[in-house]
């Protein structure tokens, strides 16, 4: 007995299809019923004990059973076989009992048989449908007494619909297979492209590490030595500035190399419960440094300093900050600093005197950056406006993309310009598929 509780629930689409199927079968039943009434009433009546219109009653019984063909195709096929058997037996042993002596149609099959064949082949397994279709074909064609007027019509009305349905089903399966292959090939192409990009990023990261890190590290070391050995205060101050700038460049370079390698260089990552965790950057064990001896990360530049610098240069900036900047990882915080710096630099170049507003929204799951300026209050300096390479926003877009964020930049309706970005709070660590890293324990 089938397990009704295990049957999947019917979806609204299934119910709509069932109603449409039932309406179609009701239409077929009415159409064939009307056709049978017209044909039977225009032919001679039956002459046996079953009554003068026994043939019409048999045809209408088959027509009425079409309503249940969608749910009970085997039972409806049994009704058709019973009507065929009665008609053949009447023709052989008692002419005129269930079929007129001179019928309007020489076929023993009910006129609705093609519809039954179509539903059988569509809804039933071939081991069930094909034997039933073969029985219909044998009875309809009367192969034991072949005739040019009966045999071809009987074969066409039974095997013809079955062949058409099988062909359409095979064609549908072929198209589905070709579509699946095309989609699989497209997915594989995207995967290969992503793999190629990942390999190119790793190659670039290795080259940057080998070339830039070595040179900048030497610069920082020489600047530190100069600051120690020189007796001139101005030289020591300049050397300290060079050393600090070089150290910041190394930090940014380390962030970029970590992102290109698919690894976060943050000192913290997210645990499964959403809280920051230090175990990824400092695994437990004998090699872990004591809390007091752990190397402190260099300070992350604050976008507020950029607003102060811009105001000191004669370009006031309205700064609107919500949330705690400490929620962000160092890599994301430096990316925010870069976005604000690039937007303010472009404003000073192309829209001097324009009102500028910087809005930062720090959240536990990310940060929203929005820098918008109005129309320029005076013409831009041609030398200053043409001093850039024109690739600042494009390079910034690449950086935002590799840390898992989105960047949007474009003119506003009032003649100004907007730079907006959405960034995650943490760069996924040790993940190549872009999913957030989690620590279990």
PyMOL commands that set and color helices and strands:
alter all, ss='L'
color gray80, all
select helices_A, chain A and resi 4-6+12-41+54-68+73-93+113-123+126-141+143-145+151-229+233-260+291-293+303-312+325-327+330-350+382-385+392-402
alter helices_A, ss='H'
color red, helices_A
select strands_A, chain A and resi 269-270+276-277+317-322+356-363+366-373+406-411+417-424
alter strands_A, ss='S'
color yellow, strands_A
deselect
rebuild
show_as cartoon
